[in-house]
Structure formats: C-alpha cells, structure tokens
C-alpha cells in the first residue's frame, strides 16, 4: 500500500527530522514551511511564543496546506485551540500524530464534531517521555531523602555536622499507573533495590511489580509505601483518584510524587499534608490548575521539589517522536493499528 500523502508538518521541526520522515515514506509528499510555524524558544518546543501570529497572507497559505493534508505531524500550537482551529480547514485529514503524551486532553478540549472523531485517528506520543520523568522522580526522591537543602545550609554556614540520612535500597515504592512512565519508574526502582508495588484499575498481577493493588485499594498501597509515584493521565475516571483519604494513609516519612496530571490528586489535601509535616515531602511536575497561581503555597514549601510541568522535555524529544511517527506511518500504510491511538470516548 502507498504511504499516506500529503503529510503536513504542523509543528516546528529540524530539517534533518523532516528528511527522516520523507525517507520513511518514499513517494509521499511532505509539506513543510518553517515560515508558517512559530519560532522555537528551546529545543523540541512545539508551541512557540504565546503572542506569535500569522499575517493574513501566511494564514491563507497555511489553510491551503491544511486543505491538502491527509496526515498532520503535530497538533498546531500544541493546544486544543490550535487543533480546533485547524481541523475545519482539513477535510481530507485521516490522522493526527500529536507530540504530547497527554494529547487526549487536547482532542477532548477541541470539542470536535462526532464526524471528525470518526474520520480522523489521533495518536499520542506516549512512551517518549518516560525516561525524563523517571529521572526527575528519582532526582527529587534522592534530594529529599538525602536532605540536599540541609547540605546546602551546612555549606553556606561552613559547618561540619554529621547526621544520618535515608536510603532507597530496601524501601518500597508504589507506582500508580503501570503505563510507559510507570514501567520506566519500576525498572529504575529495581536498580535501587527497591520493592515495587503497582496500582492499576484491575489490580491484576504484573511482572514489573512485586504486588499490584486495584485503584479501589489505593490507600492500602499508600500505607505500606516509602514513596508514591502517580503517572496517570487526566481523564474523567482518574479525576481526584488520589483524594484526601488516600493521602491520609501515607506515613510521615513518605515522599509523594506526581508526574501524571494534576487533576488526579486532591491538591488542597496534599498541600495541607505537606504544611503540617504529615508526609516528608513531594516531587511535583504537574498541578491543578496550570500555571499554578502565584500565591499558591506549593511555590515556597521547602519540602517540595518543584517543576513547572517541564520535566518531560528533552533535547532528544523530537527525534523520539519522529521515530514513533515513522513506525506509525508504516502501520498506517499497511492498514494496521496505530501505536498510541487515542480512545475518543475516554480521550486516553
């Protein structure tokens, strides 16, 4: 079967990677005009400056390319609004490869017509960001367990105290969600000689974990964990899954990590637990809402390792997404199921 054509590159991308896409789909027309896309602010930026706009002539050219496209690489401006604005001008479109692991939220937020959701397949970049997020998780856990803030104070004061710190070996980590991120966290945890618990919808046994709990028993998993890592996407089914009751089961020396979505966690209950020392600390890349309001106490709590939802980003991200896309191009041409296809009923 011939490859899908034309393929429109709808997000900033290095010329070398555009060439890789063309090589993976010989005979396909690849449409790419960097002047119609925003400038990048950092490597693998898919959104560009917030105030960037096309002029009238450029917008007409852009819509002309959309009108010809069968496939989009990238969600325009990497937002639900960009997707909603583009698709009415793309009547031939059959597939959108997003650059975000949580692209289901973008598809849901675009409020697309049922006909569009039936005609167009949407795939996410799930699996691309697991390594970066797992590194952040363990960097944060180590910073808290080894008390790096105290070490910085010692250095600033030129003091020489001795004190004991915690360790990861022999401790227990509970991973909520054994998808691509969760499995990467589990693999690294094994390297630290940690006991691994999983929390999944069904609680079915999994080779990555020593024991698996269903989401209905999430509090039981929390009660035995030295560290908890939430990796779940934001869906109707996961909203506030980690509630105050679950957080109350954590021990005072436990560390809570969230690299999934902020909506999964009762953030108010988490903040209160951190403020009163009911848990040792938190490692957070995601929040609810985002951006986090300037007066939110999570900005300044000393027992929080904080990232403004940026720890999934990597200088190698575009390469990995293109590799995924090229594999999916072959699947699309052969009529096979696409990797990471988004379920447009649950938007995950």
Secondary structure as UniProt FT lines:
FT   STRAND          7..9
FT   HELIX           15..24
FT   TURN            25..27
FT   STRAND          30..31
FT   HELIX           34..36
FT   TURN            43..44
FT   TURN            50..51
FT   HELIX           56..68
FT   STRAND          71..73
FT   HELIX           76..78
FT   HELIX           80..87
FT   TURN            88..89
FT   TURN            91..92
FT   STRAND          95..97
FT   TURN            101..102
FT   HELIX           103..109
FT   TURN            110..111
FT   HELIX           114..119
FT   STRAND          121..123
FT   TURN            126..127
FT   HELIX           130..145
FT   TURN            146..147
FT   HELIX           148..157
FT   TURN            169..170
FT   STRAND          172..176
FT   HELIX           180..191
FT   TURN            192..193
FT   STRAND          195..200
FT   TURN            207..208
FT   STRAND          211..214
FT   HELIX           215..217
FT   HELIX           218..223
FT   STRAND          227..230
FT   TURN            236..240
FT   HELIX           244..247
FT   TURN            248..249
FT   TURN            252..253
FT   STRAND          255..258
FT   HELIX           262..264
FT   HELIX           267..275
FT   TURN            276..277
FT   STRAND          281..284
FT   TURN            294..295
FT   HELIX           297..299
FT   TURN            302..303
FT   STRAND          304..306
FT   TURN            311..312
FT   TURN            315..316
FT   HELIX           317..334
FT   TURN            339..340
FT   TURN            344..347
//
